């Protein structure tokens, strides 16, 4: 929203910014390319990719395993 010059006093902007900053962890300010807009895209984009990888890993560890779920007995109606 900063890249699109959103009104920073808007309540929705403040809400989204409040959600994004803790999730961005250490990524904001990690790179300095000389373009503020590109820095924002790069920093928060890397944070988003990081969380996609982490959530995918957690889903694999916690999720159902092949052959580990409940099995249905197939009944043959003859």
C-alpha positions as CSV (number, residue, x, y, z in Angstrom):
1,X,0.0,0.0,0.0
2,X,3.0,2.3,0.5
3,X,4.0,1.6,-3.1
4,X,0.6,2.8,-4.3
5,X,0.8,5.9,-2.1
6,X,-2.1,4.9,0.2
7,X,-3.2,7.4,2.9
8,X,-1.1,6.4,5.9
9,X,-3.7,7.9,8.4
10,X,-6.4,5.5,7.1
11,X,-7.6,3.0,9.7
12,X,-7.4,0.1,7.2
13,X,-3.9,1.1,6.3
14,X,-2.9,1.2,10.0
15,X,-4.5,-2.2,10.5
16,X,-2.7,-3.9,7.6
17,X,0.6,-2.3,8.5
18,X,0.1,-3.6,12.1
19,X,-0.4,-7.1,10.8
20,X,2.5,-7.0,8.2
21,X,5.3,-5.6,10.4
22,X,5.5,-8.4,12.9
23,X,5.2,-11.0,10.2
24,X,8.0,-9.4,8.2
25,X,10.5,-10.4,10.9
26,X,14.0,-9.2,10.1
27,X,13.4,-8.7,6.3
28,X,12.5,-4.9,6.3
29,X,15.7,-3.0,5.9
30,X,17.7,-6.0,4.8
31,X,18.3,-4.7,1.3
32,X,19.0,-1.1,0.1
33,X,18.6,-0.8,-3.6
34,X,18.2,2.9,-3.9
35,X,14.5,2.7,-4.7
36,X,12.2,2.9,-1.7
37,X,9.4,1.2,-3.6
38,X,11.6,-1.7,-4.8
39,X,13.0,-2.1,-1.2
40,X,9.5,-2.5,0.2
41,X,8.5,-5.1,-2.5
42,X,11.8,-7.0,-2.0
43,X,11.7,-7.0,1.8
44,X,8.0,-7.9,2.3
45,X,8.0,-10.2,-0.7
46,X,10.9,-12.2,0.7
47,X,9.0,-12.3,4.0
48,X,6.0,-13.7,2.2
49,X,8.1,-16.3,0.5
50,X,9.7,-17.3,3.8
51,X,6.2,-17.8,5.4
52,X,5.0,-19.8,2.4
53,X,8.0,-22.2,2.8
54,X,7.6,-22.4,6.6
55,X,3.8,-23.1,6.4
56,X,4.4,-25.7,3.7
57,X,7.0,-27.4,5.9
58,X,4.6,-27.3,8.9
59,X,1.8,-28.7,6.8
60,X,4.0,-31.6,5.7
61,X,5.1,-32.4,9.3
62,X,1.7,-32.0,10.9
63,X,-0.6,-33.1,8.0
64,X,-2.0,-36.5,7.3
65,X,0.5,-39.2,6.3
66,X,0.1,-41.6,3.4
67,X,-1.5,-44.7,4.8
68,X,-1.8,-43.2,8.3
69,X,-5.4,-42.1,8.1
70,X,-8.6,-44.1,8.9
71,X,-9.2,-47.0,6.4
72,X,-12.6,-47.9,5.1
73,X,-13.4,-51.5,4.7
74,X,-14.8,-52.1,1.2
75,X,-18.0,-54.1,1.4
76,X,-18.9,-56.2,-1.6
77,X,-22.6,-56.2,-2.2
78,X,-23.1,-59.6,-3.9
